[in-house]
């Protein structure tokens, strides 16, 4: 079991990526300037900020339905 990392809101992305790599972690708790919890950040969040959206098995696909006329198949 690994200990959780705590990072400030203002941490640069490069430092965050280095932290994840160094600690073999994939999640960290983000703390605000008062020491309160501001949220969580994952390595996927950082990578998506760099490269754009990554679709994986956990993403939910939204199906778009289009009603066509009754005479069309």
C-alpha positions as CSV (number, residue, x, y, z in Angstrom):
1,X,0.0,0.0,0.0
2,X,1.4,3.4,-1.0
3,X,0.9,6.7,0.7
4,X,-1.2,9.3,-1.0
5,X,0.6,12.5,-2.4
6,X,-0.7,16.0,-1.6
7,X,0.0,18.7,-4.1
8,X,-0.7,22.4,-4.2
9,X,-3.2,23.9,-6.7
10,X,-0.5,25.9,-8.3
11,X,1.9,23.0,-9.0
12,X,3.1,23.2,-12.6
13,X,2.1,20.2,-14.8
14,X,5.7,19.2,-15.4
15,X,6.4,18.9,-11.7
16,X,3.2,16.9,-11.2
17,X,4.1,14.5,-14.0
18,X,7.6,14.1,-12.5
19,X,6.0,13.4,-9.1
20,X,3.7,10.7,-10.5
21,X,6.6,9.1,-12.3
22,X,9.0,9.3,-9.3
23,X,6.4,7.8,-6.9
24,X,4.8,5.4,-9.4
25,X,1.5,7.0,-8.4
26,X,-1.5,7.8,-10.6
27,X,-3.5,10.0,-8.2
28,X,-2.9,12.9,-5.8
29,X,-5.0,15.1,-3.5
30,X,-5.0,18.8,-4.5
31,X,-4.9,21.2,-1.6
32,X,-5.8,24.9,-1.6
33,X,-3.8,27.8,-0.2
34,X,-5.5,27.2,3.3
35,X,-4.7,23.5,3.4
36,X,-8.2,22.4,2.5
37,X,-8.9,19.8,-0.1
38,X,-9.6,21.3,-3.5
39,X,-10.0,18.0,-5.3
40,X,-8.0,15.1,-6.8
41,X,-5.9,14.9,-9.9
42,X,-4.8,11.8,-11.9
43,X,-2.0,11.2,-14.3
44,X,-4.6,10.8,-17.0
45,X,-5.8,14.4,-16.2
46,X,-2.2,15.7,-16.8
47,X,-1.7,13.6,-20.0
48,X,-5.1,14.8,-21.4
49,X,-4.1,18.4,-20.8
50,X,-1.0,17.8,-22.9
51,X,-2.3,15.6,-25.6
52,X,-6.1,16.1,-25.6
53,X,-8.9,13.7,-24.6
54,X,-8.0,10.0,-24.2
55,X,-10.8,7.5,-24.6
56,X,-10.5,4.4,-22.4
57,X,-12.7,1.7,-21.0
58,X,-14.0,3.9,-18.3
59,X,-15.3,6.6,-20.6
60,X,-19.1,6.5,-21.2
61,X,-20.0,6.9,-24.9
62,X,-23.0,9.1,-25.6
63,X,-25.2,7.7,-28.3
64,X,-26.9,10.2,-30.5
65,X,-30.2,9.1,-31.9
66,X,-31.7,10.7,-34.9
67,X,-35.4,10.2,-35.7
68,X,-35.9,9.6,-39.4
69,X,-39.2,9.7,-41.2
70,X,-41.5,6.7,-41.0
71,X,-40.9,6.0,-44.7
72,X,-37.2,5.5,-44.3
73,X,-35.5,2.4,-43.0
